[in-house]
Amino acid sequence: MFLQRVVGVRNAKELLFTGNDRIPADEALRIGLVNKVVPAAELDEATLALANDIAKNEPFVVQATKRAANRVWGVAGFLEAMEANTEIDTIIETANLPQRDEFRRITQEQGLKAAIAWRDARFRGENG
């Protein structure tokens, strides 16, 4: 549940409570969910360019900086938050929710797009 640390508490709650897992690229960029948006055709090139920029730096310095950044998250309670999230996820995943069973059935039989369409229509009141 580190989403709130990335996009802020209000944006994280909106995404989590609505189940809106399809966010347009420009919105993902605006709220800080992604660092950069590139056309799909340029994704490999942009990824390699970023990797090359990082690779130009001294590996020890990159590793030490990464450790320091991760340590800050740990001190700030990130590790405890992840443990709590795992516990909450387990509770949610083991709860008896007929809607989840139906979503999984549709996914297996008709594919993920059909299951998402069923879920979205359900919450708009278009079907049961």
C-alpha positions as CSV (number, residue, x, y, z in Angstrom):
1,M,0.0,0.0,0.0
2,F,2.8,2.4,-0.9
3,L,0.5,4.0,-3.5
4,Q,-0.3,6.9,-1.1
5,R,3.3,7.7,-0.8
6,V,3.6,7.9,-4.5
7,V,0.4,9.7,-5.6
8,G,-0.7,11.2,-2.2
9,V,-3.4,10.0,0.2
10,R,-6.4,11.5,-1.7
11,N,-5.4,10.1,-5.1
12,A,-4.6,6.8,-3.6
13,K,-7.9,6.5,-1.8
14,E,-9.8,7.5,-4.9
15,L,-8.0,4.8,-6.9
16,L,-8.3,2.1,-4.2
17,F,-11.9,2.8,-3.3
18,T,-13.2,3.1,-6.8
19,G,-11.3,0.2,-8.2
20,N,-10.3,2.3,-11.1
21,D,-7.3,0.4,-12.4
22,R,-7.3,1.9,-15.9
23,I,-5.8,5.4,-15.7
24,P,-5.0,7.4,-18.8
25,A,-1.3,8.0,-19.3
26,D,-1.6,11.8,-18.9
27,E,-3.4,11.4,-15.6
28,A,-0.9,8.8,-14.3
29,L,1.8,11.3,-15.1
30,R,-0.1,14.2,-13.5
31,I,-0.5,12.4,-10.2
32,G,3.0,11.0,-10.1
33,L,2.2,7.4,-10.7
34,V,4.7,7.3,-13.6
35,N,7.8,9.5,-14.3
36,K,7.4,9.8,-18.0
37,V,5.0,9.0,-20.8
38,V,6.2,7.9,-24.2
39,P,4.4,6.5,-27.3
40,A,4.3,2.7,-27.2
41,A,6.5,2.6,-30.3
42,E,9.2,4.5,-28.5
43,L,9.0,2.6,-25.2
44,D,12.0,0.3,-25.8
45,E,14.2,3.1,-27.0
46,A,13.2,5.3,-24.0
47,T,13.8,2.5,-21.5
48,L,17.2,1.8,-22.9
49,A,18.1,5.5,-22.9
50,L,17.2,5.7,-19.2
51,A,19.2,2.5,-18.4
52,N,22.2,3.9,-20.3
53,D,22.0,7.2,-18.4
54,I,22.0,5.2,-15.1
55,A,24.8,2.9,-16.4
56,K,27.0,5.9,-17.0
57,N,27.3,6.5,-13.3
58,E,29.7,4.7,-10.9
59,P,28.0,1.4,-10.0
60,F,29.0,1.7,-6.3
61,V,27.4,5.2,-6.1
62,V,24.2,4.0,-7.8
63,Q,24.0,1.0,-5.4
64,A,24.7,3.1,-2.3
65,T,22.2,5.7,-3.4
66,K,19.6,3.0,-3.9
67,R,20.3,1.6,-0.5
68,A,20.0,5.0,1.1
69,A,16.7,5.7,-0.7
70,N,15.3,2.3,0.4
71,R,16.5,2.9,3.9
72,V,14.6,6.2,4.1
73,W,11.4,4.3,3.1
74,G,12.2,1.7,5.8
75,V,12.7,4.4,8.5
76,A,9.5,6.1,7.3
77,G,7.5,2.9,8.0
78,F,7.3,1.5,4.5
79,L,8.4,-2.0,5.5
80,E,5.8,-2.1,8.3
81,A,3.2,-0.7,5.8
82,M,4.0,-3.5,3.4
83,E,3.6,-6.1,6.1
84,A,0.3,-4.6,7.1
85,N,-0.8,-4.6,3.5
86,T,0.1,-8.3,3.1
87,E,-2.1,-9.0,6.1
88,I,-5.0,-6.9,4.7
89,D,-4.6,-8.5,1.3
90,T,-4.8,-11.9,2.8
91,I,-8.0,-11.0,4.6
92,I,-9.5,-9.6,1.5
93,E,-8.5,-12.5,-0.7
94,T,-9.8,-15.1,1.7
95,A,-13.1,-13.3,2.3
96,N,-16.2,-15.1,0.8
97,L,-17.1,-12.6,-2.0
98,P,-19.3,-14.1,-4.7
99,Q,-18.5,-11.1,-7.0
100,R,-14.9,-12.1,-7.0
101,D,-15.7,-15.6,-7.9
102,E,-17.8,-14.4,-10.8
103,F,-15.1,-12.0,-11.9
104,R,-12.6,-14.9,-11.9
105,R,-15.1,-17.2,-13.7
106,I,-15.6,-14.6,-16.5
107,T,-11.9,-14.0,-16.7
108,Q,-11.2,-17.7,-17.2
109,E,-14.1,-18.3,-19.7
110,Q,-14.1,-15.0,-21.6
111,G,-10.9,-13.1,-20.8
112,L,-9.9,-10.2,-18.6
113,K,-11.5,-7.5,-20.8
114,A,-14.9,-9.2,-20.5
115,A,-14.5,-9.5,-16.7
116,I,-13.6,-5.8,-16.4
117,A,-16.6,-4.9,-18.6
118,W,-18.8,-7.0,-16.3
119,R,-17.3,-5.3,-13.2
120,D,-17.7,-1.8,-14.6
121,A,-21.3,-2.4,-15.8
122,R,-22.2,-3.9,-12.4
123,F,-21.0,-0.8,-10.6
124,R,-22.8,1.5,-13.0
125,G,-26.0,-0.5,-12.3
126,E,-26.2,-1.9,-15.8
127,N,-26.4,-5.6,-14.7
128,G,-26.5,-7.7,-11.6
